[in-house]
Amino acid sequence: MSPRLTASKEAVQGPAPMPEGMYTVRFDGFDPKYAKDKQSVNLNPKLKVINHPEYNDRPIFDNWNTKAVWLWPDYHHAFGVPIAKDGAGDYEFVGFDGPEDDPTKWQYNGPLIGQQAQLYLVQADNTKGGVKNAIKYYVCKLAGCQEKHSSDLIK
């Protein structure tokens, strides 16, 4: 006899969105996959809330698409890591290893692993008649940073 797995409709919907506010997260790696058009990669960072009495270990979802290069400094700086530059002064998102043509096999062992950041969460439309959490902005923690960081990623 096969096991029968059941779940309530409420359980399948997942936990309710967290309240709007500032949260501290830890970066645990990436789960990269091609975007729908296969012209870029959604890195799908693994972010977890830490040091929170009610929401500790709760995942925060974001995609960090490889075409959104203007956001790379936001991500790096939020985790206290200056973004690498090559010999020409261009930005480099370093730390990946694996076959260039298969992002699902990429392994990330770069400088963001295990780092902590602060970000501001809001409740946004989930396009299905409900709400979801969305990251409004990341807080830069590099002292003396002169970069202009995004203040509203929802727009």
N, C-alpha and C positions, 0 to 999 in steps of 0.2 A: 504494500500500500504506500502511495506517495504522500509526503507531508502536504498539508494544506496550510498555506500562509494567508493570513487575512489581516486587514488593517482598516480602521475607520476612515471615513471620508475626511474628517478633520486631521487625522495623522498624516494622510497623504499630502495634504496642503502644506505641511511643514509648519515650523514655528512662526508666530506673528513677528512682523518686522520690529526691530529695536527702535526705541525712541530716538528722535533727532538729537544729535549732540556729538561731542568729541569722544573718540575712542582710541585706545592704544592697541596696536596690532603687532603681531610677530610675522615675519616673512619666512615661510617654510619651503619655498620652491615654486616651480611652475608645472603646469600640465598643458603644454602647448599643442595646438591643433590648427590646421588650416582654417581660415575664414571661409565663409560660404562660397566666395568667388575664387578661392584658391590663389589669389594674388597677394595675400599677406597671411600672417600668422597671428592668432589670438594666443597670447602667452598664458592666460589664465593663472594669475598668481595665486598661490595658496596663502591666504591671509587669515589669521585667527585673532580674535579679541583676547587680550590678556589683562590681568590685574583689574578685573571688573567683578564685583560681587555677584551680579546676576547673569551676565552674559559671557563669562570666561569660557574660552575654547570655541565660541561661536564663529563659524566661518563668515568672512566678508567676501562678496563676489565682485570681481572686476575683470576686464579682459586684457588690457595693455596690448593693443594691436601694434604690430611692428611698423605700420605705416604712420602711426601717431608719434613721429619722432620728436615733435615739439613738447611732448609730455615726458620724455625720458629723463630730463633733469628733475622734474617734479618727483618722479618715483624714487630716483636715486637719492636726492637730497632729503626727502622725507625720512629715509632710513639712515641718514647721516653719512652717506657714501658719495664722494664726488664722482661724477660720471667720467669714464675714461675718454681720452682723446687720442687720435692717431697722430702720425707725424705731420699731417696737413692741418691739424687742429679740428678735425671733424669728430663728432661724437661716435663712440663705439659702445654698444651694449655687450659687454664681455662676460664670459663665464659659461658659455654653452659648448657642449661637445656632442657629436653625433652626426649622422648622415644629413647633409644639407637639404636633401630632397624629401625628408620624412620627419617633420617636426614632432610627431608623436614619440619618436625615439630620442629626442634631444634630452640631454641631462644638463642640469644647471648646477655648477659648483662655484658660482661667482660670489662677489663680496656682499651681496644682499642677504644671503642665507643666515637665518637666525637673528637678523637685525630687527629693531623695533621702530615703529613710527606712530605718529598721531595723524588721524584723519577725521574729517567732519562728515557724519552720515546724516542724510535726510530720508524722508519717506517720499517715494516717487510713484507715479502711475506704472503699474506692471503690464499695461495694455490688455489685461484680461478682466478688467472691472475691479481690481484690487490695488493694493500698494505693495511695494518692495523697498528694501533699503538700497540707496545709491550713494556713492561717494561724491560729495560736493567739492571737496578739495583736500589735498594733502598738506601737512604743515612742514615746512622746511626746517631742518634742525642743524644746518651748517652755519656756524658762526660767521657773520660778516658777508653772507651770500649776497651777490649783486644781481642774480638772475631774477627775471620777472616770472613768477610762478602763477599758475592758473588759480583763479579764485572761485570759479563756478564751472565744474565739469558736467553739470546737468544740462546746460543750454546747448 
